[in-house]
Amino acid sequence: MKNLLLALCLSLGFASLVPAFPALSQTPSASNFPALELLEQADALYEDGDREGAKLLYLQAAKLGSADGHFELTYKYILSDEERLYHLSEAAKLGHSEALSYVLDALVFRADSLRWANPQAALELFYQAQQVNPALELYDGEAKLRVLQMAAEPRGFDPEAFITRYKLDEAALEDDFYGIWQLAEEASRGGRFGKPDPELVLNLVIRGGSVPAETSAAISDAYANWKAGQAEPFNICDYVTSGSGMGFCAARSKQQDSQTRDNQLIQFKATLAPELHPLLEQAYADASSFIEAKAADEEGHGGTGRAAWILNSEMEQKNAWITMVKQVQSRKLIPSSPHDLATADRALNNSYKDATAFLARPDQPDYLPSPDELRAVQRLWLPYRDSTTRLLQALNPALDQQSLLGWMSNSRTAQLKLLLQ
C-alpha cells in the first residue's frame, strides 16, 4: 500500500509528501501514430494473442496522454500494485471516470488504512479529473464529492505519531475486520484515547472504511458531530450494508447475547434445588446443539447475509427456550397437547417423510437443506426433546410426561411444515 500512495501522490503533484520516486515518462513517443491508432492496433494484437506486443502499444498510447491507454494496462495486465495505481491515477487525471472510481476507493472509500488513506489527495484528483472532463460520469458522483470534501477538511492527523503513541500493530489492524473502525468506536467512548474527541473519531472513520456505502454514511455522520463539537458514540453496526458486515455485527451480537444469556442461566439456576442443576445444564446443552444445527442446516438461510441470519436465529431460539423454561417454572405456561402422544407422533412422522421427499426433489434451490442435513438435525431433536421434557416435568411435577412429549412433537411438526411452504 505504501508504494501505491507514493506513486499516486507524485502523479498528483504531492511530491512534498513523499520521497522522490521515479514516475513513468510523459514525453511523447517518437511514433507517428496518434494515440487512437495505437490503441486500435493494441486491441487487435491483444485479440490475436500477442499480449506483450499489445502492451508496448498501450504504453506508447499512455505516454501520448491517452486515458484509455493507461486504463487498458490496468484492466488487461497483471501489474504491481504501484504500477496499477499509477496508471489508474494518470487515466483519472485525463478524465477517465472508471479509473477515478478505483483510485477514490483506494484512498478513501475502501482505504482501510491509517497510514495510507489520503482524502486530500483523493479530492484533488477528483477536481483534476472534473476539470479535464466536465462531462465526467461517476456513479453517485455528487454524493462522492460531498463526502470527499468532508473527509478532506480535517487536517493535522499524524498517522505515524498516532500509531507510535498507542503502540498499534498496523498489520493486525488491517487484518482485523473493521479494525480501524473499532478504534473509532473506542475513541468515541474514551478508553485508552482519553476524553472522547469527535475530530479523532472522524479521522479514524475516514481511514477505516472498506465498503463505499458504509464509508460515505459513516463519514457524513462523524463529520456532522465534529462540526457540532458533539462526542456521539460511534457504532459500526449502524452503517453496515454488506453481507460480511452483517456477519460481523451478528457475531458481535451473539457474543454479547451469550454473556447476557449465561448470566440469566446462572441467576435461574440459583433459584433451583441443587439436584435440578444437572437437568438444566443437560437440557440447555441439548437445546443449544439442536438449535444451532437447525439454524445452520435446516432453515434455508442463503445469500450474502447467511451468517448473520443464522446467528440471529440461534439467539432468538435460545432466548425463547430460556423464557419458556422460566414460564413453566412460574406456572405461566402449562404445556399440553390437544392429541395423545401416539397421534402427535404420527403427525410428526408424516411431516418428516413429506419434508424429506420434498427436499429430495432435483429442482430444489441450493439454499434449502438436503435430506441428509434434515436427518442430522432430526437426530439432534430427539435428545433435545427428552432432556427438555425431563427438566420441565421436574420444574412442575404436575405436568404429564405424555402430554409434554406430545407438545414437543407438535412443535417439531410445525417446524417441519415450514419447509414445505
C-alpha positions in Angstrom: 0.0 0.0 0.0 2.9 2.3 0.7 4.1 2.1 -2.9 0.6 2.8 -4.1 0.5 6.0 -2.3 4.0 7.1 -3.4 3.1 6.7 -7.0 -0.3 8.4 -6.7 1.0 11.4 -4.7 3.7 12.0 -7.2 1.2 11.7 -10.1 -1.0 14.3 -8.4 1.8 16.7 -7.6 2.1 15.9 -3.9 5.9 15.4 -4.1 6.4 17.2 -0.8 4.5 14.4 0.9 6.8 11.5 -0.1 10.4 10.8 -1.0 11.5 11.1 -4.7 10.0 8.4 -6.8 10.6 7.7 -10.5 7.3 8.2 -12.4 6.8 6.9 -15.9 7.8 9.4 -18.6 5.1 11.5 -20.2 7.4 12.5 -23.1 5.5 12.0 -26.4 6.5 8.9 -28.3 8.6 9.1 -31.4 6.0 7.1 -33.2 4.0 8.9 -35.9 0.8 7.1 -34.9 -1.7 9.1 -32.9 -2.8 7.6 -29.6 -6.1 6.4 -31.0 -4.5 4.4 -33.8 -2.0 3.0 -31.3 -5.0 1.8 -29.2 -6.7 0.2 -32.2 -3.5 -1.6 -33.1 -3.0 -2.7 -29.5 -6.5 -4.0 -29.3 -6.1 -6.0 -32.5 -2.8 -7.5 -31.2 -4.4 -8.4 -27.9 -7.3 -10.2 -29.6 -4.8 -12.1 -31.8 -3.0 -13.3 -28.7 0.1 -11.1 -28.9 -0.3 -9.7 -25.4 3.2 -8.4 -25.0 3.1 -6.6 -28.3 -0.2 -5.0 -27.4 1.3 -3.9 -24.0 4.1 -2.0 -25.7 1.5 -0.1 -27.8 -0.7 0.6 -24.8 2.3 2.0 -23.1 3.1 4.2 -26.1 -0.5 5.4 -26.2 -0.3 6.2 -22.4 2.8 8.3 -23.0 1.0 10.3 -25.6 -1.6 11.1 -23.0 -4.3 8.5 -23.7 -6.5 7.8 -20.7 -7.6 4.5 -22.3 -4.0 3.5 -22.8 -3.4 3.9 -19.1 -6.6 2.1 -18.1 -6.2 -0.8 -20.5 -2.9 -1.6 -18.9 -4.6 -2.0 -15.5 -7.5 -3.9 -16.9 -5.7 -6.4 -19.1 -2.4 -7.0 -17.4 -1.2 -8.1 -14.0 0.8 -5.2 -12.7 2.5 -4.4 -9.4 0.2 -2.5 -7.1 2.4 0.5 -7.6 2.1 0.4 -11.4 -1.6 -0.2 -11.3 -2.4 2.7 -9.1 0.0 5.0 -11.1 -1.8 4.2 -14.4 -5.2 4.5 -12.8 -4.4 7.9 -11.4 -3.0 9.1 -14.7 -6.1 7.9 -16.5 -8.3 9.6 -13.9 -6.4 12.9 -14.3 -7.2 12.6 -18.0 -10.9 12.4 -17.2 -11.4 8.6 -17.2 -14.3 8.0 -14.8 -13.8 4.3 -14.1 -10.2 4.9 -13.3 -11.2 7.7 -11.0 -13.6 5.5 -9.1 -10.9 2.9 -8.5 -8.5 5.5 -7.1 -11.1 7.1 -4.9 -11.8 3.7 -3.4 -8.1 3.1 -2.7 -7.6 6.5 -1.0 -10.9 6.8 0.9 -13.9 4.6 0.3 -12.1 1.3 0.6 -8.9 2.5 2.1 -8.9 0.7 5.4 -5.5 2.0 6.4 -4.4 4.5 9.0 -1.2 5.4 7.2 -2.1 5.4 3.5 -5.6 6.7 3.3 -5.4 10.2 1.8 -8.7 12.2 1.4 -6.8 15.4 0.4 -5.1 13.6 -2.5 -8.4 12.0 -3.5 -10.3 15.3 -3.5 -7.5 17.0 -5.6 -7.6 14.1 -8.1 -11.4 14.4 -8.3 -11.1 18.1 -9.2 -8.4 17.5 -11.8 -10.5 14.8 -13.5 -13.6 17.0 -13.5 -11.6 20.0 -14.9 -10.3 17.9 -17.8 -13.7 16.2 -18.4 -16.6 18.4 -17.2 -19.0 15.7 -18.5 -17.3 13.1 -16.4 -19.8 10.5 -15.2 -19.1 8.9 -11.8 -21.7 6.7 -10.1 -23.3 8.9 -7.4 -20.6 11.5 -8.3 -22.2 14.4 -6.5 -22.6 12.5 -3.3 -19.0 11.2 -3.5 -17.7 14.7 -4.0 -19.5 15.9 -0.8 -18.0 13.0 1.2 -14.6 13.8 -0.2 -14.9 17.4 0.7 -15.9 16.5 4.3 -13.1 13.9 4.6 -10.5 16.4 3.3 -11.4 19.2 5.7 -9.9 17.9 9.0 -6.1 18.2 8.8 -3.3 17.6 11.1 -3.9 13.9 11.8 -0.4 12.3 12.1 -0.8 8.6 11.5 2.8 7.9 12.4 2.5 9.7 15.7 -0.8 8.0 16.5 0.5 4.5 15.7 3.6 5.1 17.8 1.8 6.7 20.7 -0.7 3.9 21.2 1.7 1.1 20.0 -0.7 -0.1 17.3 0.0 -3.1 15.2 -0.8 -1.9 11.7 -0.9 -5.4 10.1 -3.2 -6.7 12.8 -5.5 -3.7 12.3 -5.8 -4.3 8.6 -6.3 -8.0 9.1 -9.0 -7.4 11.7 -12.3 -6.8 10.1 -13.3 -3.2 10.8 -10.1 -2.9 12.9 -9.8 0.9 12.4 -13.5 1.5 12.9 -13.3 -0.5 16.2 -10.7 2.1 17.2 -13.2 4.8 16.2 -15.8 3.2 18.5 -13.3 3.2 21.3 -12.3 6.8 20.7 -16.0 7.9 20.7 -16.3 6.5 24.2 -12.9 7.4 25.7 -11.0 4.3 26.5 -7.2 4.5 26.1 -7.7 7.6 23.9 -8.9 9.7 26.9 -11.8 12.1 26.6 -14.0 11.4 23.5 -12.8 13.6 20.7 -15.1 14.0 17.7 -12.2 15.0 15.4 -10.2 11.9 16.3 -13.3 9.8 15.7 -13.8 11.4 12.3 -10.2 10.8 11.3 -10.4 7.2 12.2 -13.8 6.8 10.4 -12.3 8.3 7.2 -9.4 5.8 7.3 -11.2 2.7 8.3 -13.9 2.2 5.7 -13.9 -0.8 3.3 -17.4 -0.6 1.8 -18.2 2.6 -0.1 -21.8 3.0 1.0 -20.8 2.3 4.7 -17.9 4.7 4.4 -19.9 7.5 3.0 -22.7 7.3 5.6 -20.2 7.0 8.5 -18.1 9.9 7.3 -21.2 12.1 6.9 -22.4 11.5 10.5 -18.9 11.7 12.1 -18.3 15.0 10.2 -21.6 16.4 11.4 -20.7 15.5 15.0 -17.2 17.1 14.6 -18.7 20.3 13.2 -21.2 20.5 16.1 -18.5 19.6 18.7 -20.5 16.6 19.8 -18.8 13.4 21.0 -21.5 11.0 20.0 -20.8 7.2 20.3 -19.9 5.6 17.0 -21.3 2.2 16.3 -20.1 0.2 13.3 -23.3 -1.7 13.0 -25.3 1.4 12.4 -23.7 1.6 9.0 -23.3 -2.0 7.8 -24.8 -2.7 4.4 -22.7 -5.7 3.2 -23.2 -9.4 3.9 -19.8 -9.7 5.6 -20.6 -6.6 7.7 -23.9 -8.2 8.8 -21.9 -11.3 9.8 -19.5 -9.2 11.8 -22.3 -7.5 13.7 -24.3 -10.7 14.2 -21.2 -12.4 15.6 -20.6 -9.4 18.0 -24.3 -9.5 19.0 -24.0 -13.2 19.6 -21.1 -12.7 21.9 -23.0 -10.0 23.9 -26.2 -12.1 23.8 -24.3 -15.2 25.0 -23.0 -13.3 28.0 -26.4 -12.0 28.9 -27.9 -15.5 28.5 -25.2 -17.1 30.6 -26.0 -14.6 33.3 -29.7 -15.4 33.1 -29.0 -19.1 33.4 -26.7 -18.5 36.4 -29.5 -16.5 38.1 -32.1 -19.0 37.2 -30.0 -21.9 38.4 -29.7 -20.2 41.8 -33.4 -20.4 42.2 -33.4 -24.2 41.7 -32.7 -27.0 44.1 -29.2 -28.4 43.6 -30.5 -31.7 42.4 -32.1 -29.9 39.4 -28.9 -28.2 38.3 -27.7 -31.2 36.1 -31.1 -31.4 34.4 -30.9 -27.7 33.5 -27.3 -28.0 32.2 -28.1 -31.0 30.1 -31.3 -29.7 28.7 -29.7 -26.4 27.7 -26.7 -28.2 26.1 -29.1 -30.4 24.1 -31.3 -27.4 23.2 -28.2 -25.4 22.0 -27.0 -28.3 19.8 -30.3 -28.7 18.2 -31.0 -25.0 17.7 -27.5 -24.4 16.2 -27.9 -27.3 13.7 -31.4 -26.3 12.8 -30.5 -22.7 12.1 -27.4 -23.6 10.0 -28.6 -26.7 8.2 -32.4 -26.7 8.1 -33.8 -23.2 7.9 -32.5 -22.5 4.4 -30.6 -19.2 5.1 -28.8 -18.2 1.9 -27.2 -15.2 0.2 -24.6 -12.8 1.5 -26.4 -12.4 4.8 -26.5 -16.2 5.6 -24.1 -16.0 8.5 -25.9 -13.1 10.1 -29.3 -14.7 9.7 -28.1 -18.0 11.2 -26.6 -16.3 14.2 -29.7 -14.1 14.7 -32.0 -17.2 14.5 -29.8 -19.1 17.0 -30.0 -16.2 19.5 -33.8 -15.8 19.2 -34.5 -19.5 19.7 -32.1 -19.9 22.6 -33.6 -16.9 24.3 -37.1 -18.2 23.6 -36.1 -21.6 25.2 -35.0 -19.9 28.4 -38.2 -17.8 28.5 -40.3 -21.0 28.0 -38.5 -22.8 30.9 -38.9 -19.9 33.2 -42.6 -19.6 32.4 -43.1 -23.3 33.1 -41.4 -22.9 36.5 -43.6 -19.9 37.3 -46.7 -21.7 36.1 -47.3 -19.0 33.5 -47.1 -21.7 30.9 -48.7 -25.2 31.1 -47.5 -27.1 28.1 -50.1 -29.6 26.8 -51.1 -31.4 23.6 -54.6 -31.5 22.1 -53.8 -35.0 20.9 -52.5 -38.1 22.6 -48.8 -38.9 22.1 -49.4 -41.6 19.5 -51.4 -39.2 17.4 -48.8 -36.4 17.8 -46.0 -38.8 16.8 -47.8 -40.0 13.7 -48.3 -36.4 12.6 -44.7 -35.7 13.2 -43.5 -38.8 11.3 -45.8 -37.9 8.3 -44.4 -34.3 8.2 -40.9 -35.6 8.4 -41.5 -38.0 5.5 -43.1 -35.3 3.5 -40.3 -32.9 4.1 -37.6 -35.5 3.2 -39.4 -36.3 0.0 -39.8 -32.6 -0.8 -36.1 -31.8 -0.2 -35.0 -34.8 -2.4 -36.6 -33.3 -5.5 -33.9 -32.3 -8.0 -35.5 -28.9 -8.7 -35.0 -27.6 -5.2 -32.8 -24.4 -4.8 -29.4 -24.8 -3.3 -30.2 -22.9 -0.1 -32.7 -25.5 1.1 -31.3 -28.4 3.2 -30.6 -31.8 1.8 -32.4 -34.8 3.1 -29.2 -35.9 4.9 -29.0 -32.5 6.6 -32.6 -32.8 7.7 -31.9 -36.2 9.1 -28.9 -35.0 11.1 -31.0 -32.2 12.6 -33.8 -34.6 13.5 -31.3 -36.8 15.3 -30.4 -33.9 17.5 -34.0 -33.1 18.1 -34.6 -36.4 19.9 -32.2 -35.8 22.9 -33.4 -32.2 22.9 -37.0 -33.4 23.3 -36.2 -35.9 26.0 -33.9 -33.7 28.2 -36.3 -30.7 27.9 -39.2 -32.9 28.9 -37.4 -34.2 31.9 -36.5 -30.6 33.0 -40.0 -29.3 32.6 -41.5 -32.1 34.5 -39.0 -31.6 37.3 -39.9 -27.9 37.4 -43.6 -28.7 37.5 -44.3 -32.2 38.7 -48.0 -31.8 37.9 -47.2 -31.9 34.2 -47.9 -35.2 32.5 -45.0 -36.7 30.7 -47.0 -38.0 27.7 -48.7 -34.6 27.3 -45.3 -32.9 27.4 -43.8 -35.2 24.7 -46.9 -34.7 22.6 -46.5 -30.9 22.9 -42.8 -31.2 21.9 -43.8 -33.3 18.9 -46.4 -30.8 17.8 -43.9 -28.0 17.9 -41.5 -30.0 15.8 -44.2 -30.9 13.3 -44.9 -27.1 12.9 -41.2 -26.5 12.2 -41.1 -29.2 9.5 -44.2 -27.9 7.8 -42.4 -24.6 7.2 -40.0 -26.4 4.8 -43.0 -27.3 2.6 -44.1 -23.7 2.2 
